[in-house]
């Protein structure tokens, strides 16, 4: 065991922590008020009688993944202090994934009090502007799996129907219905039909205009590319429209895309839908269907989304991830990624 005394200024320096990780190979460690204790030697460190926990795989340990831009050691201490009534931090491990810039810190933790833990994690994450993902067992990165994602506000940073409506001159009407639907206040099928009916008579060229300007969510392309290298399948199940989902499937080289069809006659939207409505239940059904099709065990499935319509799909997967999600979704999801790009999910899988 090696001990490195740390000044107060270094505890506050993200550069200091980055140097420890990048240049000195910091991997497993614990913290004191003025020191780091590491299994491996650290430049300037001295031998110590302190011992780290013997096993990272102790069944009593769960994990709290911590990351943000400019993470420093004092943040780790503040997080541990703020969560001490719920989680006891035992040790820390550095998590890195080839192809994802930076690193995360995974705290090995013991549950002290589970009641109210999600609310406290949410509070601390917001107060300290850090990402906190609490979990026990999650799918393993190095085994084939399935990631099924919502499209609007998950794969892309907009709601397509709102963009179409804005160009068609009915933005206010559609946005109001969309917001209520995403909060779970309206039946999805009814709200979708209502919104689409507002688009009657809109020119098909509007769809192409929206499609050509679709902004991808940060990290989504990197996430897909790296999961593919580990033999994962990646797909979309969307309450949006095939016009955009099929395009994204081709653009990102996804394995499948399921969405709603818009009825178009003579270059104009009729205000009607074609085929089966892709609602919450169908999204969950899609997860099971694709997993069976590709012979992927349910334990290796992940569903990611941002709205109430994604919760059934998320519950059907081994891991349900709320991405930049509404409060009701963050509360009910297995974990939440509040600020980071989608490829932050790889740190979670690697930490397992």
C-alpha positions as CSV (number, residue, x, y, z in Angstrom):
1,X,0.0,0.0,0.0
2,X,1.2,3.5,-0.9
3,X,0.2,6.8,0.7
4,X,0.4,10.2,-1.0
5,X,-0.1,13.3,1.0
6,X,-2.3,15.8,-0.9
7,X,-2.6,19.5,-0.3
8,X,-5.9,21.3,-0.2
9,X,-5.2,23.0,-3.5
10,X,-4.6,19.6,-5.2
11,X,-7.8,18.2,-3.7
12,X,-9.6,20.9,-5.7
13,X,-7.6,20.4,-8.9
14,X,-9.0,18.4,-11.7
15,X,-5.6,18.6,-13.4
16,X,-4.0,16.9,-10.4
17,X,-6.5,14.0,-10.5
18,X,-6.1,13.7,-14.3
19,X,-2.4,13.5,-13.9
20,X,-2.6,10.8,-11.3
21,X,-4.8,8.7,-13.7
22,X,-3.0,9.4,-17.0
23,X,0.6,9.7,-15.9
24,X,0.8,7.7,-12.7
25,X,-1.6,4.9,-13.4
26,X,-3.9,5.5,-10.5
27,X,-6.5,2.6,-10.4
28,X,-7.8,1.5,-7.0
29,X,-7.6,3.9,-4.0
30,X,-9.2,5.3,-0.9
31,X,-9.2,8.8,0.5
32,X,-8.5,10.5,3.8
33,X,-8.7,14.2,4.6
34,X,-5.2,14.8,3.4
35,X,-4.0,11.7,1.5
36,X,-4.7,9.1,-1.2
37,X,-4.0,5.4,-0.4
38,X,-3.3,3.3,-3.5
39,X,-2.3,-0.3,-4.2
40,X,0.2,0.7,-6.9
41,X,3.0,3.2,-6.2
42,X,2.4,6.9,-6.8
43,X,5.2,9.3,-7.6
44,X,6.1,11.0,-4.3
45,X,4.2,8.5,-2.3
46,X,5.4,6.4,0.7
47,X,4.7,3.0,2.0
48,X,1.7,2.8,4.3
49,X,0.2,0.2,6.7
50,X,-3.3,1.0,5.5
51,X,-5.0,-1.8,3.6
52,X,-7.7,-1.7,0.9
53,X,-10.7,-4.0,1.0
54,X,-9.5,-7.4,-0.3
55,X,-12.2,-8.0,-2.9
56,X,-14.1,-5.8,-5.3
57,X,-16.6,-8.6,-5.9
58,X,-18.0,-8.8,-2.4
59,X,-21.7,-9.3,-2.8
60,X,-22.5,-6.6,-0.3
61,X,-20.8,-4.0,-2.5
62,X,-22.8,-2.0,-5.0
63,X,-21.5,0.7,-7.3
64,X,-21.8,4.5,-7.7
65,X,-20.4,5.8,-10.9
66,X,-19.2,9.4,-10.7
67,X,-18.2,11.6,-13.6
68,X,-18.3,15.2,-14.8
69,X,-16.2,17.6,-16.7
70,X,-13.2,18.5,-14.4
71,X,-13.8,16.0,-11.7
72,X,-11.6,16.5,-8.6
73,X,-10.9,14.6,-5.4
74,X,-12.8,17.0,-3.1
75,X,-16.0,16.2,-5.1
76,X,-15.5,12.6,-4.2
77,X,-15.3,13.5,-0.5
78,X,-18.3,15.8,-0.7
79,X,-20.4,13.1,-2.4
80,X,-19.4,10.5,0.2
81,X,-20.3,12.9,3.0
82,X,-23.7,13.9,1.4
83,X,-24.7,10.2,0.9
84,X,-23.3,8.7,4.1
85,X,-26.7,8.1,5.6
86,X,-27.5,5.9,2.6
87,X,-24.3,4.7,1.1
88,X,-20.9,3.9,2.7
89,X,-18.0,4.5,0.3
90,X,-15.5,1.7,0.7
91,X,-13.0,2.4,-2.1
92,X,-12.7,4.0,-5.6
93,X,-11.7,2.5,-8.9
94,X,-10.9,4.4,-12.1
95,X,-13.0,3.3,-15.1
96,X,-11.7,3.9,-18.6
97,X,-13.0,2.6,-22.0
98,X,-11.0,2.7,-25.2
99,X,-12.7,5.2,-27.5
100,X,-14.4,7.2,-24.8
101,X,-12.4,10.3,-23.8
102,X,-11.7,10.9,-20.1
103,X,-12.5,8.6,-17.3
104,X,-15.1,7.9,-14.6
105,X,-14.7,7.0,-10.9
106,X,-16.6,4.0,-9.6
107,X,-17.1,4.0,-5.8
108,X,-17.6,0.6,-4.3
109,X,-20.4,1.2,-1.8
110,X,-22.3,-0.5,0.9
111,X,-26.0,0.3,1.3
112,X,-26.8,1.7,4.8
113,X,-30.3,2.9,4.2
114,X,-32.1,2.2,0.9
115,X,-35.3,4.3,1.6
116,X,-35.0,7.7,-0.1
117,X,-31.7,6.9,-1.7
118,X,-32.7,7.8,-5.3
119,X,-34.0,11.2,-4.2
120,X,-30.8,11.9,-2.3
121,X,-28.6,10.9,-5.2
122,X,-30.7,13.2,-7.4
123,X,-30.3,16.0,-5.0
124,X,-26.5,15.6,-4.6
125,X,-26.0,15.2,-8.4
126,X,-27.7,18.5,-9.0
127,X,-26.1,20.4,-6.1
128,X,-22.6,19.3,-7.1
129,X,-23.1,19.3,-10.9
130,X,-21.8,15.7,-11.2
131,X,-23.2,12.6,-12.7
132,X,-24.1,9.8,-10.2
133,X,-25.2,6.4,-11.5
134,X,-26.0,3.9,-8.7
135,X,-26.3,0.3,-9.6
136,X,-25.6,-3.3,-8.6
137,X,-25.5,-5.7,-11.5
138,X,-25.8,-4.4,-15.1
139,X,-25.2,-6.0,-18.5
140,X,-21.6,-6.8,-19.3
141,X,-19.9,-4.9,-22.1
142,X,-17.7,-7.8,-23.2
143,X,-20.7,-10.1,-23.9
144,X,-23.1,-9.5,-26.8
145,X,-26.2,-7.5,-25.8
146,X,-29.0,-5.3,-27.1
147,X,-29.5,-1.6,-26.6
148,X,-32.9,-0.4,-27.6
149,X,-33.3,3.4,-27.6
150,X,-36.1,5.9,-28.0
151,X,-35.5,8.3,-30.9
152,X,-36.8,11.9,-30.1
153,X,-34.8,13.6,-27.4
154,X,-32.7,10.4,-27.0
155,X,-31.0,9.6,-30.2
156,X,-31.7,13.0,-31.6
157,X,-31.9,16.3,-29.6
158,X,-35.3,17.4,-30.9
159,X,-38.9,16.2,-31.0
160,X,-39.6,15.7,-34.7
161,X,-43.3,16.3,-34.6
162,X,-42.7,19.7,-32.9
163,X,-40.2,20.6,-35.7
164,X,-42.6,19.6,-38.4
165,X,-45.5,21.5,-36.7
166,X,-43.4,24.6,-36.4
167,X,-42.6,24.7,-40.1
168,X,-46.3,23.9,-40.9
169,X,-47.5,26.8,-38.8
170,X,-49.2,24.8,-36.0
171,X,-46.3,24.7,-33.6
172,X,-48.1,26.0,-30.5
173,X,-51.0,23.5,-30.8
174,X,-48.8,20.5,-31.2
175,X,-46.2,21.5,-28.6
176,X,-48.8,21.7,-25.9
177,X,-50.0,18.2,-26.6
178,X,-46.5,16.9,-26.8
179,X,-45.5,18.3,-23.4
180,X,-48.5,16.8,-21.7
181,X,-47.9,13.4,-23.4
182,X,-44.3,13.3,-22.3
183,X,-45.3,14.0,-18.7
184,X,-47.7,11.0,-18.8
185,X,-50.8,13.2,-18.6
186,X,-52.4,11.9,-21.8
187,X,-52.9,8.5,-23.4
188,X,-50.1,8.2,-26.0
189,X,-52.2,6.9,-28.9
190,X,-54.8,9.5,-28.5
191,X,-52.3,12.3,-28.2
192,X,-50.3,11.1,-31.2
193,X,-53.4,11.0,-33.4
194,X,-54.4,14.5,-32.2
195,X,-51.0,15.9,-33.0
196,X,-50.7,14.3,-36.4
197,X,-54.2,15.5,-37.3
198,X,-52.9,19.0,-36.8
199,X,-50.5,18.4,-39.7
200,X,-53.2,17.8,-42.3
201,X,-52.3,19.4,-45.6
202,X,-48.6,20.0,-44.7
203,X,-46.1,19.6,-47.6
204,X,-44.0,16.4,-47.6
205,X,-41.0,18.6,-48.3
206,X,-41.2,19.8,-44.7
207,X,-40.3,16.3,-43.5
208,X,-37.1,16.3,-45.6
209,X,-36.2,19.7,-44.3
210,X,-36.5,18.5,-40.7
211,X,-34.6,15.3,-41.5
212,X,-31.7,17.0,-43.2
213,X,-31.2,19.1,-40.0
214,X,-31.6,16.4,-37.4
215,X,-29.1,17.0,-34.5
216,X,-27.7,13.8,-33.0
217,X,-27.4,13.7,-29.3
218,X,-23.8,14.0,-28.1
219,X,-22.0,10.6,-27.9
220,X,-24.7,8.6,-29.7
221,X,-22.5,7.8,-32.8
222,X,-19.6,6.9,-30.6
223,X,-21.8,4.7,-28.4
224,X,-23.1,2.8,-31.4
225,X,-19.7,2.3,-32.9
226,X,-18.1,1.0,-29.8
227,X,-21.0,-1.3,-28.9
228,X,-20.7,-2.8,-32.3
229,X,-17.1,-3.6,-31.7
230,X,-18.2,-5.6,-28.7
231,X,-20.8,-7.5,-30.9
232,X,-23.8,-5.6,-29.4
233,X,-27.1,-5.0,-31.4
234,X,-28.4,-1.4,-31.3
235,X,-32.0,-0.4,-32.4
236,X,-34.6,2.3,-32.2
237,X,-38.2,1.8,-30.9
238,X,-39.9,5.2,-31.3
239,X,-43.3,6.8,-30.9
240,X,-42.1,9.1,-33.7
241,X,-42.1,8.4,-37.4
242,X,-40.4,5.9,-39.7
243,X,-39.4,8.8,-42.1
244,X,-36.8,9.8,-39.5
245,X,-36.2,6.4,-37.7
246,X,-35.3,4.6,-41.0
247,X,-33.0,7.5,-42.0
248,X,-31.2,7.3,-38.6
249,X,-30.9,3.5,-38.8
250,X,-29.1,4.0,-42.1
251,X,-27.0,6.9,-40.9
252,X,-25.9,5.2,-37.7
253,X,-25.7,1.7,-39.1
254,X,-28.3,0.5,-36.5
255,X,-29.6,-3.1,-36.6
256,X,-33.4,-2.2,-36.6
257,X,-35.8,0.7,-36.3
258,X,-39.5,0.6,-35.3
259,X,-41.7,3.7,-35.5
260,X,-45.1,5.1,-36.7
261,X,-45.9,5.6,-40.4
262,X,-47.3,8.9,-41.6
263,X,-49.9,8.8,-44.3
264,X,-48.8,10.9,-47.3
265,X,-50.9,11.4,-50.5
266,X,-49.8,13.4,-53.5
267,X,-47.0,15.0,-51.5
268,X,-49.2,16.1,-48.7
269,X,-49.7,14.8,-45.1
270,X,-53.3,13.6,-44.7
271,X,-53.2,14.0,-40.9
272,X,-53.5,10.2,-40.5
273,X,-51.2,7.4,-39.4
274,X,-50.5,4.2,-41.3
275,X,-50.3,0.8,-39.5
276,X,-49.9,-0.1,-35.9
277,X,-49.2,2.7,-33.3
278,X,-45.9,2.2,-31.6
279,X,-46.9,2.9,-28.0
280,X,-45.3,2.0,-24.7
281,X,-46.4,-1.6,-24.8
282,X,-45.2,-2.1,-28.3
283,X,-41.8,-0.7,-27.4
284,X,-41.5,-3.3,-24.7
285,X,-42.7,-6.0,-27.0
286,X,-40.1,-4.9,-29.5
287,X,-37.3,-5.4,-26.9
288,X,-38.4,-9.0,-26.3
289,X,-38.8,-9.7,-30.0
290,X,-35.4,-8.4,-31.0
291,X,-33.7,-10.1,-28.1
292,X,-35.2,-13.4,-29.1
293,X,-34.4,-12.8,-32.8
294,X,-30.8,-12.3,-32.0
295,X,-30.6,-14.9,-29.2
296,X,-29.6,-12.3,-26.6
297,X,-30.6,-13.1,-23.0
298,X,-32.8,-10.5,-21.2
299,X,-29.9,-10.0,-18.7
300,X,-27.9,-8.4,-21.5
301,X,-30.6,-5.9,-22.6
302,X,-30.7,-2.1,-22.0
303,X,-33.5,0.3,-22.8
304,X,-32.9,4.0,-22.9
305,X,-35.4,6.9,-23.1
306,X,-36.5,10.2,-21.8
307,X,-40.3,10.2,-21.5
308,X,-43.1,8.4,-19.6
309,X,-43.8,6.5,-22.8
310,X,-40.4,4.7,-22.4
311,X,-41.0,3.4,-18.9
312,X,-42.6,0.0,-19.9
313,X,-39.7,-0.7,-22.3
314,X,-37.2,0.3,-19.7
315,X,-38.9,-2.0,-17.1
316,X,-38.7,-4.9,-19.6
317,X,-35.0,-4.6,-20.0
318,X,-32.3,-5.7,-17.5
319,X,-31.2,-2.0,-17.3
320,X,-33.5,1.0,-17.8
321,X,-31.7,4.2,-18.4
322,X,-33.3,7.6,-18.2
323,X,-31.4,10.0,-20.5
324,X,-31.7,13.7,-19.8
325,X,-35.2,12.5,-18.7
326,X,-38.2,14.0,-17.2
327,X,-38.4,13.8,-13.3
328,X,-40.9,11.0,-13.3
329,X,-38.7,9.0,-15.5
330,X,-35.5,9.6,-13.5
331,X,-37.4,8.5,-10.4
332,X,-38.5,5.2,-11.9
333,X,-35.6,4.3,-14.1
334,X,-32.8,2.0,-12.8
335,X,-30.4,4.8,-13.4
336,X,-30.2,8.2,-14.9
337,X,-27.7,10.0,-17.1
338,X,-28.6,13.6,-16.5
339,X,-25.8,15.6,-18.3
340,X,-23.3,13.4,-20.0
341,X,-23.3,12.1,-23.6
342,X,-24.8,8.8,-24.5
343,X,-21.4,7.1,-24.6
344,X,-21.1,7.6,-20.8
345,X,-23.2,4.4,-20.7
346,X,-20.0,2.5,-21.7
347,X,-18.4,3.5,-18.3
348,X,-21.4,1.9,-16.5
349,X,-21.0,-1.3,-18.5
350,X,-17.2,-1.4,-18.1
351,X,-17.5,-0.8,-14.3
352,X,-19.5,-4.1,-14.0
